[in-house]
């Protein structure tokens, strides 16, 4: 028999998915009807319900954006762990309560229309009435309801879902059982309905009360301490009138304390106020101005394009928790994102975008405030290098051990794969890593071991050179597409004498019309792809990846590896990568740190280290993305 579900623990529309929004249909239909009948804005309370619903959603959404702006909030965090995918998925339907309360409110106004007849825009007595009802009824009622929900049955069957999130987030404040939100609807409704029954209600006070209620709920669950401790030191009585994020965080770590809604006064009255509340608040508030936790590893990323800039966690954490695709719902934000791009170009500095923990080590991703197309503007390259250099020097000052450069940040034409910075600053303590050695290893280990011939574009690049030299030593014939004969010959001379014949220069795509293994290091058009034979597979290390034009061929993803299973606090995807998967250059920096290597990995790839780096990655629990890759790899023992 299946496990019994507690009454009212799950939501009635739980299985409807996105279709639950159709439940707003009757309210929308009523708004249309009232507008046709000539109702004005002031008297159309069904319209007010819809507007309030949208505004409530906006309050939570904007708080979520703020909380994930780590460049502003990281030093103020109470719990230094990150939001992992499990928590993000669990809080996916956080907005259920907005729909619930919209339905309850619309039914109440439909059943008792006299309550909202001739309600003015403003009534000063309404503000006093709604405050008195909140303090005198809603606050103590919530306190005792909340306290009872920490009892055995009520907690395990209802309230435990709220406490199951390891790190507080505004959406955590809204993630509760159906029964709890029914009770909360009554608690928030008492001041609203009460002020209306008393004849003192007004549109502004109702809007204001509901939105302030949601604002304070988000504040308490934000995990970011923004209230200065000096305020309470100067006006000590305020600490009993308004809670702080650190105050409520103690309730989630020491659940027998700090039960109040928004006013610690009631915890003080009933002797459940945590004695560490003010000390923790002062400690976190004081530390906000100090240097925060220093990462041991930094991945220095960049923005690919305007569309992918909206994939950042501080824009929408649910979007960021999935591989990047051009979401249609994000299209309306494109003009705003374009304006932000211009502002970043003019003003922004390198900033913290995400982080995770791996075996007690703090790993961070910093973003250079530049978009992909800007890297190809000659007049912008000096400024980009300045940003990268400043990031490296900042990492060096802070004590970062390894900084790994993302694709365009290590462009050969830009800074020689990082050699520019290492040569300019020979005494760097931070190790600068381009990660290309592991990138080459990933690509090479995707190639079936029985392959005897490959076609290589981008053949004279750092990666192309390393891949060609590695394969020729294993007696694989490499068709290297290049017009630069001198550069080809230079690479050919690096190969052992008995392997040089396996490197063949070709100048046209037609030369690969019988080769089923293409390694693409330079973007190719659909016309160029047409020369591949049926059944060909395109391995690639080109950014952005090539368009999958051929339906009779297969296309590999960009070189990537899956982080070890014990990674903690990872809740965003890296560009188009799946959850837990990072670009190989990112993974290469992680391996560099875990191995404790003291050298810089810049400039040309040391082909002799490819197998060494690959085996080190596997040893530390990083895995190839494709399950077949491990089975089909070259024997590197």
C-alpha positions in Angstrom: 0.0 0.0 0.0 1.1 3.5 -0.7 2.0 5.9 2.0 -1.0 7.9 3.4 -0.9 11.6 2.6 -1.9 14.0 5.4 -5.1 16.0 4.6 -4.5 19.3 3.0 -0.7 18.8 2.8 -0.5 18.8 -1.0 -1.9 21.4 -3.4 -5.2 20.7 -5.3 -3.6 21.7 -8.6 -0.3 19.9 -7.9 -0.6 17.7 -11.1 -1.7 20.5 -13.4 1.7 21.9 -14.0 1.6 25.2 -15.9 -2.1 24.7 -16.6 -2.8 25.8 -13.0 -2.7 29.4 -14.2 -6.0 28.7 -16.0 -7.5 29.0 -12.6 -7.0 32.7 -12.9 -9.4 32.5 -15.8 -12.7 33.2 -13.8 -11.1 36.2 -12.2 -9.9 37.6 -15.6 -13.4 36.9 -17.0 -15.0 38.8 -14.2 -12.6 41.8 -14.8 -13.6 41.8 -18.4 -17.3 41.6 -17.5 -17.1 44.5 -15.0 -15.1 46.7 -17.4 -17.8 46.1 -20.0 -20.4 47.1 -17.5 -18.6 50.4 -16.9 -16.9 49.8 -13.6 -14.1 52.2 -12.9 -10.7 51.2 -11.6 -11.4 52.1 -8.0 -14.4 49.8 -7.7 -13.2 46.8 -9.7 -11.8 44.6 -6.9 -11.3 41.6 -9.1 -8.9 43.8 -11.1 -7.2 44.9 -7.8 -6.8 41.2 -6.9 -5.0 40.5 -10.2 -2.8 43.6 -9.8 -1.9 42.6 -6.2 -1.1 39.1 -7.4 1.3 40.5 -10.0 2.9 42.9 -7.5 3.4 40.1 -4.9 5.1 38.0 -7.5 7.3 41.0 -8.4 8.3 41.4 -4.7 9.5 37.8 -4.4 11.1 37.9 -7.9 13.1 41.1 -7.2 14.2 39.8 -3.8 15.4 36.6 -5.5 17.4 38.7 -7.9 18.9 40.8 -5.1 19.8 37.8 -3.0 21.7 36.2 -6.0 23.6 39.4 -6.8 26.6 38.0 -5.0 28.8 41.0 -6.0 26.5 43.0 -3.6 25.4 40.4 -1.0 28.1 37.8 -0.6 29.8 39.4 2.4 26.4 39.8 4.1 25.4 36.2 3.8 24.4 34.4 7.0 24.8 30.8 5.7 27.7 30.6 3.3 26.4 27.6 1.5 25.0 27.9 -2.0 21.5 27.0 -3.3 21.8 23.5 -4.9 19.6 22.1 -7.6 17.6 20.0 -5.2 16.5 23.0 -3.2 15.8 25.0 -6.4 13.6 22.2 -7.8 11.7 21.8 -4.5 10.9 25.5 -4.4 9.8 25.6 -8.1 6.1 26.1 -7.3 6.7 28.7 -4.5 4.0 31.0 -6.0 1.1 28.6 -5.4 0.0 30.7 -2.4 -0.5 33.8 -4.6 -3.0 31.8 -6.7 -4.7 30.4 -3.6 -5.2 33.8 -2.0 -6.4 35.3 -5.2 -9.1 32.6 -5.4 -10.0 33.1 -1.7 -10.1 36.9 -2.1 -12.2 36.8 -5.3 -14.7 34.4 -3.7 -15.0 36.6 -0.6 -15.6 39.7 -2.6 -18.1 37.9 -4.9 -20.0 36.5 -2.0 -20.0 39.7 0.1 -19.7 42.6 -2.3 -20.9 45.1 0.2 -17.6 44.8 2.1 -15.8 46.7 -0.7 -18.5 49.1 -1.8 -17.3 52.7 -2.0 -13.8 52.0 -0.5 -11.8 55.2 -0.7 -8.2 55.5 -2.1 -6.9 56.6 1.3 -8.2 56.8 4.8 -5.7 57.6 7.6 -7.8 55.8 10.1 -7.5 52.7 8.0 -3.7 52.7 8.5 -4.1 52.8 12.3 -6.8 50.1 12.1 -4.8 47.7 10.0 -1.7 48.2 12.2 -3.7 47.5 15.4 -5.3 44.4 13.9 -1.9 43.1 12.7 -0.2 43.7 16.1 -3.1 42.7 18.3 -4.4 39.7 16.3 -2.2 38.5 13.4 1.1 38.6 15.2 0.1 36.6 18.3 -2.1 34.3 16.2 0.7 33.5 13.9 3.1 33.0 16.8 1.0 30.3 18.4 0.0 28.6 15.1 3.7 28.5 14.1 4.6 27.1 17.5 2.0 24.4 17.3 3.2 23.5 13.8 6.5 22.6 15.4 4.8 19.7 17.2 5.3 16.1 16.1 2.5 15.3 13.7 2.0 18.9 12.3 5.7 19.3 11.8 6.4 16.0 10.1 3.4 16.1 7.8 3.2 19.9 7.1 5.8 22.3 8.3 8.9 20.1 7.7 8.9 21.0 3.9 9.5 24.7 4.9 12.5 23.6 7.1 13.9 21.2 4.6 15.6 23.9 2.5 19.3 24.0 3.8 19.8 27.7 2.8 17.1 30.3 3.3 15.9 32.1 0.2 12.9 34.4 -0.4 11.1 31.5 -2.2 11.7 29.4 1.0 9.4 31.8 2.8 6.6 30.9 0.4 7.3 27.1 0.2 4.8 25.6 2.7 2.0 23.1 2.7 -1.5 23.9 1.4 -2.9 23.8 5.0 -0.3 26.3 6.3 -1.1 28.7 3.5 -4.9 28.4 4.2 -4.1 29.5 7.7 -1.8 32.2 6.5 -4.5 33.5 4.2 -6.7 34.0 7.3 -3.8 35.7 9.2 -3.1 38.2 6.5 -6.8 38.6 5.8 -7.8 39.6 9.3 -6.3 43.1 9.2 -7.6 43.6 5.6 -11.1 42.4 6.1 -11.3 43.8 9.6 -10.4 47.3 8.5 -13.0 47.1 5.7 -15.7 45.9 8.2 -14.8 48.7 10.5 -15.4 51.2 7.7 -11.8 52.4 7.7 -10.3 50.4 4.9 -8.8 52.0 1.8 -7.2 50.9 -1.4 -3.8 52.2 -0.6 -3.6 50.7 2.9 -4.7 47.3 1.6 -2.1 47.4 -1.2 0.5 48.6 1.2 -0.2 46.1 3.9 -0.1 43.1 1.6 3.1 44.2 -0.2 4.9 45.1 3.1 3.8 41.7 4.5 5.5 40.0 1.5 8.5 42.3 1.6 9.1 41.4 5.3 8.6 37.7 4.6 11.3 37.9 1.9 13.5 39.9 4.2 13.4 37.3 6.9 14.2 34.5 4.5 16.8 36.3 2.4 19.9 34.9 4.1 21.4 38.4 3.6 21.7 40.7 6.6 20.9 44.2 5.4 19.8 45.9 8.6 22.8 47.7 10.3 23.4 46.8 13.9 24.0 50.5 14.7 20.2 51.1 14.2 19.4 48.8 17.1 22.2 50.2 19.2 20.9 53.7 18.8 17.2 52.7 19.1 17.2 49.6 21.2 13.4 49.3 21.3 13.3 48.6 17.5 14.8 45.2 17.9 11.5 44.1 19.4 9.4 45.6 16.7 11.1 44.2 13.5 13.0 41.0 13.0 16.1 40.7 10.9 17.3 37.9 8.5 19.8 36.7 11.1 17.0 36.6 13.7 14.8 34.3 11.6 17.8 32.2 10.4 18.3 31.2 14.0 14.8 29.7 14.0 15.8 27.4 11.2 19.0 26.3 13.0 17.5 26.2 16.5 13.9 25.5 15.9 12.7 25.9 19.5 13.2 29.7 19.3 12.3 32.8 17.4 8.7 31.8 16.3 7.4 35.3 15.7 5.9 36.6 12.4 7.8 39.9 12.2 7.9 41.2 15.8 10.4 39.6 18.3 8.3 41.2 21.0 6.1 38.1 21.1 9.1 35.8 21.4 10.2 37.9 24.4 6.7 37.8 25.9 6.5 34.0 25.7 10.2 33.4 26.5 11.2 31.9 23.1 13.6 34.6 22.1 17.0 33.1 21.2 19.7 34.7 23.4 22.2 34.8 20.5 19.9 36.9 18.2 21.5 40.3 18.7 25.1 39.0 18.9 24.7 37.1 15.6 23.1 40.2 14.0 25.9 42.4 15.1 28.6 39.9 14.0 27.2 39.5 10.5 26.4 43.2 10.1 29.9 44.2 11.2 31.6 41.7 8.9 29.7 43.1 5.9 32.4 45.8 5.4 35.3 43.4 5.7 36.8 41.2 3.0 34.7 38.1 2.6 35.6 34.5 2.2 38.4 34.0 -0.3 38.1 31.3 -2.9 41.0 28.9 -3.5 39.9 28.5 -7.2 38.5 31.0 -9.6 37.1 30.4 -13.0 37.3 33.6 -15.0 34.3 33.5 -17.4 32.8 36.0 -19.8 29.4 36.6 -21.3 28.8 34.9 -24.6 26.0 37.1 -26.0 23.1 39.3 -24.9 20.7 36.3 -24.7 22.9 34.2 -22.5 23.5 37.2 -20.2 19.9 36.5 -18.9 21.0 33.0 -17.9 22.7 34.4 -14.8 21.3 33.3 -11.4 20.6 36.9 -10.4 18.3 37.3 -13.4 16.3 34.1 -12.8 17.6 31.3 -10.7 15.2 28.8 -12.3 16.4 29.6 -15.8 20.0 29.4 -14.6 19.4 26.0 -13.0 19.0 24.5 -16.5 21.3 24.5 -19.6 21.0 27.7 -21.5 18.5 27.8 -24.3 16.9 31.0 -25.8 13.8 30.9 -23.6 10.9 32.6 -25.3 9.7 34.0 -21.9 13.0 35.9 -21.7 12.7 37.6 -25.1 10.9 40.7 -23.7 13.9 41.3 -21.4 16.3 41.5 -24.4 16.2 45.3 -24.7 16.9 45.7 -21.0 19.7 43.2 -21.3 21.2 45.2 -24.2 21.1 48.4 -22.1 22.8 46.6 -19.2 25.5 45.4 -21.7 26.2 49.0 -22.7 26.4 50.0 -19.0 28.7 47.1 -18.3 30.9 48.1 -21.2 31.2 51.6 -19.8 31.4 51.1 -16.1 31.5 47.5 -14.8 34.4 45.6 -13.3 34.9 41.9 -13.0 32.3 40.5 -10.5 31.4 37.3 -8.6 28.6 35.4 -10.4 28.4 32.0 -8.7 30.2 29.6 -6.3 30.2 26.1 -5.0 32.2 24.1 -2.4 34.3 21.0 -3.2 35.9 19.0 -0.4 36.1 22.0 1.9 37.5 24.3 -0.8 35.6 27.4 -2.0 35.4 27.7 -5.8 34.1 30.8 -7.4 33.2 32.0 -10.9 34.0 35.6 -11.7 32.8 37.2 -14.9 34.7 39.7 -17.1 32.0 42.3 -18.0 32.5 41.8 -21.7 30.4 40.0 -24.3 31.7 37.6 -27.0 31.5 39.9 -30.0 33.6 42.5 -28.1 36.6 40.2 -28.1 36.8 40.5 -31.8 36.8 44.3 -31.9 40.4 45.5 -32.3 39.9 48.7 -30.3 38.3 46.7 -27.3 41.1 44.2 -26.9 43.4 46.3 -24.7 40.5 47.0 -22.3 39.6 43.4 -22.1 43.2 42.4 -21.3 43.2 45.1 -18.6 40.1 43.5 -17.0 41.7 40.0 -17.1 45.0 41.4 -15.7 43.1 43.2 -12.9 41.3 40.0 -12.0 44.5 38.0 -11.9 46.2 40.6 -9.7 43.1 40.7 -7.4 43.2 36.9 -7.1 46.9 37.1 -6.3 46.3 39.7 -3.6 43.4 37.8 -2.0 45.3 34.5 -1.9 43.5 32.6 -4.6 45.6 29.5 -5.5 44.4 28.9 -9.1 42.7 31.1 -11.6 41.4 29.4 -14.8 40.7 31.4 -18.0 37.5 30.7 -20.0 37.5 30.4 -23.8 37.9 33.9 -25.1 39.8 35.1 -22.1 42.8 33.0 -23.2 42.5 33.8 -26.9 45.9 33.4 -28.5 45.6 36.7 -30.4 44.4 38.5 -27.2 47.1 37.5 -24.7 48.9 34.4 -26.0 46.9 32.0 -23.9 47.7 33.8 -20.7 51.5 34.2 -21.3 51.1 38.0 -21.5 50.2 38.1 -17.8 52.7 35.5 -16.5 55.5 37.2 -18.4 54.5 40.7 -17.2 54.1 39.5 -13.5 56.8 36.8 -12.9 56.2 36.8 -9.2 52.6 35.8 -9.2 51.6 33.4 -6.4 48.3 32.5 -8.0 48.7 29.9 -10.8 47.2 31.0 -14.1 45.7 28.1 -16.0 44.1 28.0 -19.5 42.9 24.4 -19.0 43.5 23.5 -22.6 45.5 20.4 -21.6 42.4 18.8 -20.2 40.3 20.1 -23.0 42.5 18.3 -25.5 42.3 15.2 -23.3 38.5 15.2 -23.3 38.3 15.5 -27.0 40.9 12.8 -27.6 39.2 10.4 -25.2 35.9 10.8 -27.1 37.5 9.4 -30.2 37.0 5.7 -30.6 40.2 3.8 -30.4 39.8 2.0 -33.7 39.8 5.3 -35.7 42.6 5.5 -38.2 42.0 8.9 -39.8 40.6 12.2 -38.6 39.9 15.6 -40.3 41.0 18.6 -38.2 40.0 22.2 -38.6 41.6 24.9 -36.6 44.6 22.7 -37.0 47.4 25.2 -36.2 45.7 26.6 -33.0 47.0 25.5 -29.6 44.4 22.8 -29.3 44.7 21.7 -32.9 48.4 21.4 -32.7 48.2 19.3 -29.5 45.5 17.0 -30.8 47.4 16.5 -34.1 50.7 15.6 -32.3 48.9 13.3 -29.8 47.1 11.4 -32.6 50.0 11.0 -34.9 52.0 9.4 -32.1 49.3 6.8 -32.0 49.6 6.2 -35.7 46.3 8.0 -36.6 46.4 9.9 -39.9 45.5 13.6 -39.3 44.2 15.6 -42.2 45.1 19.2 -41.0 43.1 21.8 -42.8 45.3 24.9 -43.1 46.6 27.3 -45.8 49.6 28.2 -43.6 52.2 25.8 -44.9 54.9 27.2 -42.7 52.9 26.7 -39.5 51.9 23.2 -40.5 55.6 22.3 -41.2 56.6 23.7 -37.8 54.0 21.5 -36.1 55.0 18.5 -38.2 58.7 18.9 -37.2 57.6 18.6 -33.5 56.4 15.1 -34.1 58.8 12.1 -33.8 60.4 11.3 -37.2 58.5 8.1 -37.6 55.2 9.8 -36.9 55.5 12.9 -39.2 54.1 11.2 -42.2 50.8 10.8 -40.3 50.3 14.6 -40.4 48.9 15.6 -43.8 48.2 19.2 -44.8 45.0 19.7 -46.8 43.6 23.0 -48.0 40.0 22.1 -48.9 37.0 20.5 -47.1 36.7 18.1 -50.1 39.7 16.3 -48.8 37.6 14.9 -45.9 34.7 13.6 -48.0 35.6 10.0 -47.0 36.6 10.8 -43.4 33.9 10.1 -40.7 35.7 11.7 -37.8 35.8 15.5 -37.9 37.4 17.5 -35.2 36.2 21.1 -35.5 38.3 23.8 -34.0 37.1 26.6 -36.3 33.5 27.5 -37.1 32.2 25.8 -40.2 29.2 26.7 -42.3 26.4 24.3 -43.4 28.0 24.2 -46.9 31.4 23.2 -45.4 29.7 20.5 -43.3 28.1 19.1 -46.5 31.5 17.6 -47.5 31.3 15.1 -44.6 30.2 11.6 -45.5 27.0 10.2 -44.2 27.4 9.0 -40.6 30.2 11.3 -39.8 30.6 12.6 -36.2 31.7 16.2 -35.5 33.8 16.6 -32.3 34.4 20.2 -31.6 36.3 22.8 -29.5 34.9 25.9 -31.2 32.9 28.6 -29.4 30.1 29.1 -30.2 29.5 25.5 -31.2 28.6 24.7 -34.9 25.1 24.5 -36.0 23.9 20.8 -36.3 23.0 21.1 -40.0 23.4 17.5 -41.1 20.6 15.1 -39.9 22.6 12.1 -41.2 25.5 13.0 -39.0 26.1 13.3 -35.2 27.5 16.3 -33.3 29.5 16.3 -30.1 29.1 18.9 -27.3 31.8 21.3 -26.3 34.6 19.6 -24.3 33.3 19.2 -20.7 33.5 17.1 -17.6 31.2 16.4 -14.7 32.3 17.6 -11.3 32.7 15.1 -8.5 29.5 13.9 -6.8 30.5 15.5 -3.5 30.3 19.0 -4.9 28.1 21.2 -2.7 26.0 24.3 -3.3 26.0 24.1 -7.1 22.8 25.5 -8.4 23.4 27.0 -11.8 24.4 25.5 -15.2 27.5 26.7 -17.1 26.1 28.0 -20.4 24.7 25.0 -22.4 26.2 22.4 -20.1 24.0 20.0 -18.1 23.7 20.2 -14.3 27.0 19.5 -12.6 28.9 19.7 -15.9 31.5 22.4 -16.5 33.7 23.3 -19.5 36.9 21.4 -19.7 39.0 24.5 -19.1 37.1 25.0 -15.9 37.6 21.4 -14.9 41.3 21.7 -15.8 41.7 24.5 -13.2 40.0 22.3 -10.6 42.4 19.5 -11.3 45.3 21.9 -11.1 44.1 22.9 -7.6 43.4 19.4 -6.3 46.7 18.1 -7.5 48.5 21.1 -5.9 50.6 21.8 -9.0 52.8 24.9 -8.7 53.3 25.7 -12.4 51.4 28.0 -14.7 49.6 26.3 -17.5 49.8 29.0 -20.2 50.8 29.2 -23.9 51.4 26.0 -25.9 50.0 22.7 -24.6 52.6 20.2 -23.4 51.4 17.1 -25.3 53.3 14.8 -22.9 51.0 16.0 -20.0 47.7 15.2 -21.7 47.5 11.7 -20.3 48.8 12.8 -16.9 46.1 15.5 -16.6 43.4 13.1 -17.8 44.2 10.5 -15.3 44.5 13.1 -12.5 40.9 14.3 -13.4 39.6 10.7 -13.2 41.4 10.1 -9.9 39.7 13.1 -8.3 36.2 12.0 -9.3 35.7 14.1 -12.4 33.9 12.1 -15.1 33.6 12.3 -18.9 30.1 13.6 -19.8 29.5 10.7 -22.2 29.3 7.3 -20.5 30.7 5.7 -23.6 33.7 8.0 -23.6 35.4 6.1 -20.9 34.9 2.9 -22.8 36.1 4.2 -26.1 39.1 6.2 -25.0 42.6 5.5 -26.0 44.5 3.3 -23.7 46.6 5.8 -21.7 47.9 3.5 -19.0 
